[in-house]
């Protein structure tokens, strides 16, 4: 990372395992942040020969996120480094970014079993798979979230509507002094 370029104020939102959700974009916009595009960042990473090589070389490596983090941060900076406040979707950024100001997570996406998988499992097996995914998913992300400053991680309650997610996320950011 270029030490001469200050890192923007960065908030991360996620509803794993979903790619992106409408409520997250609404929180980012309402809080006065620019929303970073993961697709654009991925394009920049893939166009960089060193980054593309690192992605290929670490494809099955369990430490891949840490090893490719500098490439993702460089791509992020090239696209959004001039923005004072940026929001991005996805907890991978808890590893990719050198500093995170806040993180909002909605766990309600975890444990959803596809109809194809459900057809192959007994009820007991489906419940076990669901519980395992929830337990492991939360543990994995909470471990990554250790980089978030104390009091700056919001875990939204399950089974709330998108409007409530937006309202609670925005209230959380305002209370932390991260939104107007």
Backbone as a chain_set.jsonl record, in Angstrom:
{"seq": "XXXXXXXXXXXXXXXXXXXXXXXXXXXXXXXXXXXXXXXXXXXXXXXXXXXXXXXXXXXXXXXXXXXXXXXXXXXXXXXXXXXXXXXXXXXXXXXXXXXXXXXXXXXXXXXXXXXXXXXXXXXXXXXXXXXXXXXXXXXXXXXXXXXXXXXXXXXXXXXXXXXXXXXXXXXXXXXXXXXX", "coords": {"N": [[0.84, -1.186, 0.0], [0.474, 2.217, -0.766], [1.915, 4.478, 1.266], [1.616, 7.199, 1.149], [-0.875, 7.777, 0.241], [-3.786, 8.346, 1.84], [-5.884, 6.007, 3.524], [-9.276, 5.534, 2.709], [-12.225, 6.261, 4.702], [-13.733, 3.323, 5.626], [-16.446, 1.175, 5.274], [-17.881, -2.019, 5.723], [-20.27, -4.234, 4.504], [-22.352, -7.122, 4.732], [-24.181, -10.068, 3.85], [-23.835, -13.002, 4.23], [-24.341, -16.14, 2.573], [-24.75, -14.558, 0.338], [-24.282, -12.781, -2.752], [-24.699, -9.964, -3.109], [-26.788, -7.551, -1.579], [-29.801, -5.629, -1.66], [-30.431, -3.966, 0.541], [-27.943, -3.374, 1.677], [-26.664, -1.684, -0.166], [-28.406, 0.46, 0.067], [-27.933, 1.307, 2.698], [-25.261, 2.109, 2.485], [-25.472, 4.244, 0.643], [-27.309, 5.986, 2.005], [-25.791, 6.63, 4.228], [-23.925, 8.275, 3.177], [-21.746, 7.385, 1.672], [-19.564, 6.315, -0.986], [-20.307, 3.639, -3.087], [-18.332, 0.886, -3.538], [-17.504, -1.11, -6.354], [-17.347, -4.487, -6.6], [-17.073, -5.98, -8.905], [-15.755, -4.22, -10.681], [-13.362, -3.885, -9.295], [-12.411, -6.506, -9.386], [-11.948, -6.693, -12.165], [-9.782, -4.927, -12.49], [-7.87, -6.224, -10.925], [-7.586, -8.662, -12.332], [-6.518, -7.704, -14.7], [-3.99, -6.951, -14.02], [-0.851, -8.247, -14.277], [0.853, -9.327, -12.25], [-0.956, -9.622, -10.131], [-2.843, -11.356, -11.274], [-1.235, -13.61, -11.608], [-0.694, -14.192, -8.915], [-3.27, -14.856, -8.063], [-3.71, -17.198, -9.572], [-1.656, -18.843, -8.564], [-2.351, -19.178, -5.929], [-4.74, -20.477, -5.861], [-5.888, -22.864, -4.607], [-4.972, -22.523, -2.096], [-5.237, -22.261, 1.376], [-4.509, -19.907, 2.611], [-4.902, -17.983, 0.759], [-6.536, -15.537, 0.681], [-5.066, -13.717, 2.348], [-2.684, -13.638, 0.94], [-3.325, -12.537, -1.549], [-4.371, -10.158, -0.837], [-2.837, -7.64, -0.905], [-2.915, -7.082, -3.648], [-5.635, -6.772, -4.196], [-6.164, -4.586, -2.559], [-4.574, -2.651, -3.775], [-5.882, -2.45, -6.26], [-8.369, -1.545, -5.37], [-7.613, 0.939, -4.272], [-6.764, 2.205, -6.625], [-9.146, 2.659, -7.915], [-10.885, 3.831, -6.011], [-9.428, 5.327, -4.231], [-9.349, 8.09, -4.085], [-11.645, 8.812, -2.866], [-13.257, 9.941, 0.069], [-14.95, 8.432, 1.722], [-15.948, 5.164, 1.667], [-18.029, 2.422, 0.929], [-18.324, -1.102, 0.942], [-19.357, -4.294, -0.237], [-19.106, -7.407, 1.283], [-17.371, -9.651, 3.302], [-14.801, -10.496, 2.759], [-13.245, -8.307, 2.493], [-12.495, -7.676, 5.032], [-10.123, -8.91, 5.283], [-8.725, -8.029, 3.039], [-8.515, -5.195, 3.214], [-6.445, -2.719, 4.758], [-7.389, -1.31, 6.908], [-10.394, -1.095, 8.641], [-13.354, 0.618, 9.256], [-15.938, 0.088, 10.16], [-18.296, -2.636, 10.371], [-21.085, -4.345, 9.122], [-23.173, -7.029, 9.528], [-25.465, -9.393, 8.328], [-26.871, -12.29, 9.277], [-28.91, -13.83, 8.229], [-28.871, -15.096, 5.76], [-27.366, -17.371, 5.984], [-27.35, -20.931, 6.2], [-29.358, -21.632, 4.488], [-30.685, -24.067, 2.539], [-30.34, -25.383, -0.654], [-33.026, -26.319, -2.899], [-32.339, -28.543, -4.472], [-30.344, -29.824, -2.975], [-31.748, -30.285, -0.607], [-33.615, -32.178, -1.432], [-32.084, -34.441, -1.497], [-31.469, -35.09, 1.061], [-32.325, -36.334, 4.328], [-34.71, -35.059, 6.721], [-33.439, -34.749, 9.195], [-30.735, -34.809, 8.397], [-30.674, -32.534, 6.781], [-31.218, -30.522, 8.658], [-28.963, -30.789, 10.28], [-26.942, -30.107, 8.432], [-27.65, -27.46, 7.95], [-27.353, -26.302, 10.539], [-24.611, -26.724, 10.932], [-23.49, -25.206, 8.836], [-24.282, -22.629, 9.624], [-23.017, -22.375, 12.16], [-20.244, -22.761, 11.529], [-19.911, -20.816, 9.522], [-20.471, -18.386, 10.853], [-18.437, -18.452, 12.816], [-16.122, -18.383, 11.215], [-16.333, -15.857, 9.926], [-16.53, -14.139, 12.119], [-14.013, -14.489, 13.211], [-12.428, -13.281, 11.255], [-13.44, -10.724, 11.583], [-12.17, -9.69, 13.744], [-10.468, -7.605, 13.273], [-11.945, -5.339, 13.207], [-12.629, -2.279, 14.78], [-13.369, -2.102, 18.302], [-16.769, -2.128, 19.208], [-17.639, -1.437, 16.715], [-18.784, -3.355, 15.129], [-21.676, -4.606, 13.839], [-24.1, -6.98, 14.245], [-26.814, -7.865, 12.654], [-30.181, -8.571, 13.704], [-31.814, -11.677, 12.982], [-34.407, -12.44, 10.588], [-35.609, -9.935, 10.011], [-37.067, -7.259, 8.157], [-35.968, -5.698, 5.061], [-36.163, -2.865, 5.227], [-35.912, -2.46, 7.968], [-33.337, -3.44, 8.329], [-31.865, -1.501, 6.955], [-32.528, 0.805, 8.474], [-31.526, 0.104, 11.05], [-28.823, -0.353, 10.441], [-28.017, 2.186, 9.52], [-28.55, 3.759, 11.815], [-26.696, 2.62, 13.569], [-24.249, 3.304, 12.289], [-24.429, 6.089, 12.457], [-24.42, 6.439, 15.264], [-21.846, 5.663, 15.762], [-20.49, 7.744, 14.738], [-20.013, 7.719, 12.041], [-21.688, 8.384, 9.999], [-23.797, 10.895, 8.569]], "CA": [[0.0, 0.0, 0.0], [1.205, 3.468, -0.829], [1.722, 5.184, 2.526], [1.31, 8.598, 0.895], [-2.3, 7.879, -0.043], [-4.513, 7.927, 3.039], [-6.983, 5.068, 3.301], [-10.578, 6.157, 2.943], [-13.059, 5.671, 5.738], [-14.265, 2.145, 4.952], [-17.429, 0.331, 5.942], [-18.125, -3.286, 5.04], [-21.574, -4.825, 4.778], [-22.44, -8.456, 4.145], [-25.226, -11.02, 4.218], [-23.31, -14.235, 3.647], [-23.386, -16.244, 1.477], [-25.276, -13.853, -0.83], [-23.308, -11.938, -3.464], [-24.959, -8.575, -2.766], [-28.188, -7.339, -1.236], [-30.302, -4.268, -1.872], [-30.375, -3.167, 1.765], [-26.573, -2.923, 1.912], [-26.476, -0.501, -1.007], [-29.192, 1.555, 0.629], [-27.21, 1.808, 3.876], [-24.067, 2.81, 1.998], [-25.904, 5.527, 0.067], [-27.911, 6.837, 3.027], [-24.727, 7.068, 5.143], [-23.075, 9.225, 2.482], [-20.544, 6.728, 1.17], [-19.521, 5.831, -2.359], [-20.292, 2.179, -3.06], [-17.312, 0.269, -4.386], [-17.969, -2.223, -7.164], [-16.449, -5.637, -6.575], [-16.821, -6.383, -10.3], [-14.72, -3.335, -11.227], [-12.105, -4.214, -8.621], [-11.975, -7.787, -9.965], [-11.41, -6.412, -13.503], [-8.454, -4.328, -12.32], [-6.987, -7.284, -10.425], [-7.325, -9.615, -13.418], [-5.716, -7.041, -15.729], [-2.64, -6.787, -13.487], [-0.159, -9.529, -14.468], [1.306, -9.861, -10.954], [-2.14, -10.03, -9.371], [-3.398, -12.547, -11.93], [-0.336, -14.723, -11.267], [-0.927, -14.511, -7.5], [-4.555, -15.559, -7.994], [-3.514, -18.568, -10.082], [-0.749, -19.59, -7.694], [-2.952, -19.406, -4.609], [-6.109, -20.927, -6.102], [-6.347, -23.811, -3.593], [-4.232, -22.233, -0.868], [-6.127, -21.726, 2.416], [-4.071, -18.551, 2.962], [-5.023, -17.147, -0.443], [-6.984, -14.153, 0.906], [-3.974, -12.895, 2.862], [-1.639, -13.506, -0.082], [-3.78, -11.669, -2.649], [-4.875, -8.908, -0.265], [-2.187, -6.429, -1.417], [-3.357, -6.829, -5.023], [-6.999, -6.249, -4.126], [-6.126, -3.238, -1.99], [-4.022, -1.783, -4.817], [-6.966, -2.217, -7.22], [-9.344, -0.707, -4.661], [-7.049, 2.293, -4.204], [-6.733, 2.815, -7.961], [-10.514, 3.044, -8.282], [-11.62, 4.571, -4.982], [-8.497, 5.961, -3.306], [-9.594, 9.529, -3.967], [-12.918, 8.995, -2.175], [-13.026, 9.955, 1.519], [-15.781, 7.448, 2.421], [-16.316, 4.097, 0.74], [-18.667, 1.228, 1.463], [-18.177, -2.244, 0.039], [-20.073, -5.491, 0.172], [-18.337, -8.647, 1.351], [-16.435, -9.733, 4.424], [-13.421, -10.726, 2.312], [-12.531, -7.038, 2.679], [-11.911, -7.66, 6.369], [-8.753, -9.373, 5.064], [-8.085, -7.256, 1.968], [-8.286, -3.787, 3.572], [-5.545, -2.562, 5.897], [-8.111, -0.673, 8.01], [-11.844, -1.118, 8.484], [-13.95, 1.489, 10.268], [-17.133, -0.567, 10.711], [-18.787, -3.775, 9.606], [-22.465, -4.717, 9.42], [-23.41, -8.375, 9.01], [-26.787, -9.996, 8.488], [-26.663, -13.731, 9.212], [-30.113, -14.552, 7.8], [-28.619, -15.87, 4.544], [-26.696, -18.636, 6.303], [-28.167, -22.088, 6.519], [-30.4, -21.896, 3.494], [-30.315, -25.235, 1.75], [-30.978, -25.361, -1.969], [-34.007, -27.39, -3.093], [-31.664, -29.728, -5.003], [-29.682, -30.484, -1.858], [-32.78, -30.727, 0.331], [-34.231, -33.397, -1.963], [-31.165, -35.562, -1.309], [-31.211, -35.273, 2.487], [-33.447, -36.512, 5.252], [-34.935, -33.855, 7.51], [-32.368, -34.675, 10.204], [-29.491, -34.438, 7.705], [-30.819, -31.141, 6.343], [-31.094, -29.674, 9.846], [-27.553, -30.853, 10.676], [-26.19, -29.314, 7.453], [-27.986, -26.053, 8.207], [-26.715, -25.883, 11.793], [-23.164, -26.72, 10.723], [-23.148, -24.031, 8.027], [-24.454, -21.427, 10.448], [-21.97, -22.338, 13.187], [-18.932, -22.558, 10.908], [-19.913, -19.538, 8.814], [-20.347, -17.301, 11.835], [-17.105, -18.514, 13.435], [-15.144, -17.959, 10.213], [-16.422, -14.409, 9.71], [-16.203, -13.453, 13.377], [-12.549, -14.506, 13.343], [-11.948, -12.217, 10.368], [-13.925, -9.428, 12.077], [-11.346, -9.246, 14.872], [-9.776, -6.374, 12.876], [-12.878, -4.219, 13.313], [-12.501, -1.651, 16.102], [-14.394, -2.47, 19.286], [-18.004, -1.365, 19.11], [-17.905, -1.077, 15.323], [-19.332, -4.516, 14.424], [-23.102, -4.793, 14.08], [-24.698, -8.209, 13.745], [-28.25, -7.605, 12.592], [-31.027, -9.695, 14.094], [-32.377, -12.42, 11.858], [-35.844, -12.327, 10.339], [-36.14, -8.575, 9.931], [-37.262, -6.802, 6.78], [-34.895, -4.844, 4.54], [-36.284, -1.502, 5.765], [-35.356, -2.483, 9.322], [-31.885, -3.588, 8.184], [-31.359, -0.182, 6.578], [-32.68, 1.714, 9.617], [-30.598, -0.28, 12.112], [-27.467, -0.119, 9.954], [-27.769, 3.623, 9.496], [-28.494, 4.219, 13.201], [-25.425, 2.131, 14.086], [-23.177, 4.131, 11.735], [-24.57, 7.431, 13.043], [-23.988, 6.371, 16.666], [-20.385, 5.526, 15.74], [-19.926, 8.95, 14.135], [-19.58, 7.383, 10.689], [-22.708, 8.805, 9.023], [-24.423, 12.162, 8.944]], "C": [[0.875, 1.236, 0.0], [0.91, 4.277, 0.43], [1.364, 6.652, 2.325], [-0.177, 8.814, 0.605], [-3.061, 7.43, 1.188], [-5.651, 6.982, 2.664], [-8.296, 5.796, 3.548], [-11.239, 5.552, 4.173], [-13.808, 4.53, 5.06], [-15.254, 1.405, 5.831], [-17.681, -0.891, 5.068], [-19.494, -3.795, 5.468], [-21.634, -6.187, 4.11], [-23.666, -9.189, 4.675], [-24.816, -12.355, 3.611], [-24.383, -15.322, 3.573], [-23.814, -15.485, 0.226], [-24.224, -12.923, -1.432], [-23.474, -10.458, -3.119], [-26.44, -8.441, -2.477], [-28.542, -5.863, -1.368], [-30.135, -3.399, -0.624], [-28.976, -2.614, 2.017], [-26.268, -1.668, 1.09], [-27.233, 0.699, -0.478], [-28.526, 2.15, 1.863], [-26.011, 2.631, 3.432], [-24.445, 4.19, 1.466], [-26.439, 6.474, 1.133], [-26.87, 7.378, 4.011], [-23.762, 8.051, 4.483], [-21.767, 8.666, 1.979], [-20.691, 6.433, -0.321], [-19.495, 4.307, -2.273], [-19.267, 1.653, -4.048], [-17.916, -0.924, -5.116], [-16.939, -3.35, -7.137], [-16.106, -6.07, -7.998], [-15.728, -5.523, -10.927], [-13.356, -3.629, -10.595], [-11.544, -5.511, -9.192], [-11.367, -7.588, -11.354], [-9.997, -5.86, -13.411], [-7.46, -5.391, -11.853], [-6.607, -8.235, -11.56], [-6.455, -9.01, -14.521], [-4.261, -6.837, -15.301], [-1.94, -8.143, -13.534], [0.295, -10.142, -13.147], [0.133, -10.367, -10.124], [-2.75, -11.301, -9.959], [-2.549, -13.777, -11.611], [-0.567, -15.148, -9.818], [-2.251, -15.259, -7.326], [-4.42, -17.006, -8.459], [-2.698, -19.418, -9.113], [-1.361, -19.93, -6.343], [-4.354, -19.993, -4.692], [-6.639, -21.854, -5.014], [-5.664, -23.605, -2.24], [-5.188, -21.664, 0.19], [-5.743, -20.316, 2.868], [-4.17, -17.591, 1.787], [-5.503, -15.729, -0.146], [-5.865, -13.236, 1.404], [-2.916, -12.646, 1.792], [-2.058, -12.597, -1.24], [-4.281, -10.318, -2.145], [-4.171, -7.659, -0.811], [-2.637, -6.072, -2.846], [-4.769, -6.252, -5.041], [-7.009, -4.83, -3.565], [-5.572, -2.241, -3.018], [-5.104, -1.453, -5.856], [-8.037, -1.309, -6.61], [-8.864, 0.747, -4.653], [-7.048, 2.971, -5.575], [-8.108, 3.302, -8.389], [-11.161, 4.008, -7.297], [-10.733, 5.329, -3.999], [-8.7, 7.448, -3.122], [-10.91, 9.842, -3.246], [-12.695, 8.98, -0.66], [-13.794, 8.877, 2.274], [-16.29, 6.422, 1.416], [-16.964, 2.955, 1.515], [-18.523, 0.106, 0.453], [-18.875, -3.449, 0.643], [-19.12, -6.682, 0.195], [-17.293, -8.651, 2.446], [-15.024, -10.15, 4.02], [-12.59, -9.459, 2.526], [-12.013, -6.859, 4.098], [-10.458, -8.132, 6.312], [-8.038, -8.458, 4.081], [-7.708, -5.832, 2.383], [-7.355, -3.68, 4.775], [-6.23, -1.96, 7.123], [-9.597, -0.684, 7.676], [-12.438, -0.28, 9.603], [-15.197, 0.904, 10.905], [-17.552, -1.696, 9.787], [-20.197, -4.114, 10.083], [-22.732, -6.059, 8.742], [-24.837, -8.803, 9.314], [-26.618, -11.497, 8.26], [-27.823, -14.484, 8.584], [-29.929, -15.352, 6.515], [-27.961, -17.216, 4.81], [-27.713, -19.739, 6.573], [-29.303, -22.368, 5.566], [-29.933, -23.015, 2.581], [-31.073, -25.199, 0.437], [-31.982, -26.504, -2.088], [-33.37, -28.682, -3.616], [-30.986, -30.524, -3.896], [-30.713, -31.046, -0.889], [-33.439, -32.022, -0.126], [-33.383, -34.632, -1.703], [-30.951, -35.916, 0.169], [-32.487, -35.594, 3.254], [-33.615, -35.201, 6.016], [-33.82, -33.672, 8.54], [-31.038, -34.252, 9.57], [-29.527, -32.976, 7.26], [-30.643, -30.181, 7.523], [-29.633, -29.639, 10.328], [-26.691, -30.007, 9.745], [-26.413, -27.825, 7.69], [-27.254, -25.555, 9.449], [-25.203, -25.792, 11.655], [-22.755, -25.497, 9.91], [-23.254, -22.754, 8.836], [-23.314, -21.302, 11.446], [-20.604, -22.035, 12.581], [-18.84, -21.215, 10.194], [-19.732, -18.364, 9.757], [-18.95, -17.282, 12.457], [-16.036, -17.99, 12.482], [-15.155, -16.434, 10.057], [-16.1, -13.64, 10.984], [-14.691, -13.432, 13.617], [-11.947, -13.407, 12.474], [-12.288, -10.834, 10.922], [-13.144, -8.926, 13.283], [-10.6, -7.951, 14.552], [-10.658, -5.135, 13.008], [-12.731, -3.604, 14.706], [-13.666, -2.037, 17.027], [-15.601, -1.535, 19.171], [-18.397, -0.995, 17.699], [-18.374, -2.264, 14.478], [-20.791, -4.66, 14.824], [-23.54, -6.097, 13.44], [-26.21, -8.014, 13.814], [-29.043, -8.813, 13.06], [-31.603, -10.38, 12.861], [-33.872, -12.121, 11.749], [-36.383, -10.904, 10.473], [-36.212, -8.193, 8.454], [-36.115, -5.881, 6.372], [-34.971, -3.423, 5.091], [-35.691, -1.416, 7.17], [-33.839, -2.652, 9.282], [-31.251, -2.228, 7.878], [-31.402, 0.758, 7.78], [-31.683, 1.383, 10.722], [-29.145, -0.049, 11.7], [-27.103, 1.352, 9.973], [-27.67, 4.19, 10.915], [-27.164, 3.822, 13.855], [-24.273, 3.009, 13.598], [-23.239, 5.557, 12.299], [-24.062, 7.445, 14.474], [-22.464, 6.267, 16.761], [-19.703, 6.756, 15.156], [-19.456, 8.737, 12.709], [-20.604, 7.742, 9.613], [-23.351, 10.08, 9.533], [-25.837, 12.008, 9.416]], "O": [[1.896, 1.289, 0.687], [-0.223, 4.712, 0.636], [0.857, 7.288, 3.248], [-0.671, 9.936, 0.72], [-2.998, 6.256, 1.555], [-6.293, 7.138, 1.626], [-8.41, 6.583, 4.487], [-10.863, 4.471, 4.628], [-14.45, 4.738, 4.03], [-14.956, 1.052, 6.972], [-17.691, -0.807, 3.84], [-19.83, -3.785, 6.652], [-21.042, -6.392, 3.051], [-24.118, -8.957, 5.795], [-25.377, -12.789, 2.604], [-25.246, -15.395, 4.448], [-23.284, -15.748, -0.854], [-23.392, -12.356, -0.723], [-22.484, -9.771, -2.863], [-27.257, -9.146, -3.07], [-27.699, -4.98, -1.21], [-29.746, -2.236, -0.72], [-28.837, -1.499, 2.52], [-25.684, -0.711, 1.598], [-26.754, 1.829, -0.567], [-28.55, 3.366, 2.055], [-25.776, 3.724, 3.948], [-23.807, 5.187, 1.805], [-26.06, 7.645, 1.163], [-27.047, 8.463, 4.566], [-22.883, 8.599, 5.148], [-20.78, 9.393, 1.869], [-21.801, 6.319, -0.841], [-18.744, 3.745, -1.476], [-19.33, 1.941, -5.243], [-18.737, -1.655, -4.561], [-15.807, -3.185, -7.593], [-14.977, -6.48, -8.269], [-14.864, -6.044, -11.632], [-12.33, -3.622, -11.276], [-10.345, -5.61, -9.453], [-10.379, -8.24, -11.691], [-9.115, -6.272, -14.164], [-6.331, -5.443, -12.34], [-5.434, -8.571, -11.724], [-5.731, -9.736, -15.203], [-3.398, -6.578, -16.14], [-2.393, -9.092, -12.894], [0.142, -11.346, -12.941], [0.222, -11.418, -9.489], [-3.128, -12.213, -9.223], [-3.085, -14.859, -11.372], [-0.628, -16.342, -9.528], [-2.337, -16.191, -6.527], [-4.945, -17.923, -7.828], [-3.022, -20.581, -8.875], [-0.926, -20.875, -5.685], [-5.079, -20.005, -3.698], [-7.754, -21.643, -4.536], [-5.784, -24.445, -1.347], [-5.879, -20.682, -0.078], [-6.567, -19.607, 3.447], [-3.587, -16.507, 1.816], [-4.925, -14.782, -0.679], [-5.733, -12.106, 0.933], [-2.32, -11.57, 1.741], [-1.205, -11.95, -1.847], [-4.583, -9.431, -2.944], [-4.853, -6.693, -1.154], [-2.724, -4.896, -3.197], [-5.061, -5.343, -5.818], [-7.764, -3.975, -4.03], [-6.057, -1.113, -3.111], [-5.225, -0.303, -6.28], [-8.544, -0.406, -7.276], [-9.617, 1.663, -4.986], [-7.302, 4.171, -5.676], [-8.215, 4.264, -9.149], [-11.903, 4.903, -7.7], [-11.233, 5.912, -3.038], [-8.273, 8.013, -2.116], [-11.245, 11.009, -3.043], [-12.01, 8.092, -0.154], [-13.361, 8.444, 3.342], [-16.971, 6.761, 0.448], [-16.517, 2.576, 2.597], [-18.593, 0.337, -0.754], [-18.968, -3.598, 1.861], [-18.408, -6.929, -0.778], [-16.437, -7.768, 2.512], [-14.128, -10.157, 4.865], [-11.376, -9.533, 2.717], [-11.181, -5.986, 4.347], [-9.657, -7.797, 7.184], [-6.864, -8.144, 4.273], [-6.68, -5.317, 1.943], [-7.465, -4.469, 5.713], [-5.727, -2.077, 8.24], [-10.001, -0.329, 6.569], [-12.072, -0.443, 10.767], [-15.49, 1.188, 12.067], [-17.22, -1.72, 8.602], [-20.468, -4.165, 11.283], [-22.542, -6.205, 7.535], [-25.344, -8.599, 10.417], [-26.258, -11.92, 7.162], [-27.723, -15.7, 8.419], [-30.758, -16.209, 6.208], [-27.993, -18.103, 3.958], [-28.794, -19.493, 7.108], [-30.124, -23.251, 5.814], [-28.895, -22.904, 1.929], [-32.289, -25.011, 0.411], [-31.813, -27.545, -1.453], [-33.797, -29.78, -3.258], [-31.046, -31.753, -3.882], [-30.561, -32.167, -0.403], [-33.783, -32.87, 0.698], [-33.901, -35.749, -1.688], [-30.324, -36.928, 0.482], [-33.581, -35.177, 2.874], [-32.746, -34.332, 5.956], [-33.319, -32.563, 8.729], [-30.306, -33.438, 10.134], [-28.524, -32.268, 7.354], [-29.99, -29.145, 7.392], [-29.133, -28.589, 10.732], [-25.812, -29.276, 10.201], [-25.474, -27.03, 7.636], [-26.61, -24.507, 9.414], [-24.583, -24.88, 12.202], [-21.784, -24.823, 10.251], [-22.388, -21.885, 8.735], [-22.709, -20.237, 11.566], [-19.888, -21.156, 13.062], [-17.806, -20.549, 10.254], [-18.939, -17.459, 9.495], [-18.349, -16.217, 12.606], [-15.148, -17.242, 12.89], [-14.1, -15.801, 10.058], [-15.459, -12.591, 10.925], [-14.158, -12.466, 14.162], [-11.054, -12.683, 12.914], [-11.52, -9.887, 10.753], [-13.431, -7.843, 13.794], [-10.145, -7.266, 15.468], [-10.166, -4.009, 12.928], [-12.71, -4.326, 15.702], [-14.79, -2.262, 16.577], [-15.458, -0.318, 19.053], [-19.396, -0.303, 17.5], [-18.364, -2.19, 13.25], [-21.108, -4.816, 16.004], [-23.373, -6.296, 12.237], [-26.801, -8.002, 14.893], [-28.631, -9.952, 12.841], [-31.846, -9.745, 11.835], [-34.502, -11.624, 12.682], [-37.482, -10.696, 10.988], [-35.497, -8.746, 7.619], [-35.391, -5.354, 7.216], [-33.934, -2.833, 5.395], [-35.05, -0.426, 7.523], [-33.13, -2.074, 10.106], [-30.236, -1.855, 8.466], [-30.416, 1.435, 8.071], [-31.057, 2.287, 11.276], [-28.331, 0.397, 12.508], [-26.007, 1.722, 10.394], [-26.797, 5.015, 11.188], [-26.581, 4.604, 14.605], [-23.419, 3.414, 14.388], [-22.202, 6.156, 12.583], [-23.344, 8.366, 14.864], [-21.866, 6.733, 17.731], [-18.476, 6.809, 15.084], [-18.604, 9.475, 12.214], [-20.401, 7.432, 8.439], [-23.442, 10.323, 10.736], [-26.484, 12.996, 9.763]]}, "num_chains": 1, "name": "protein.A"}
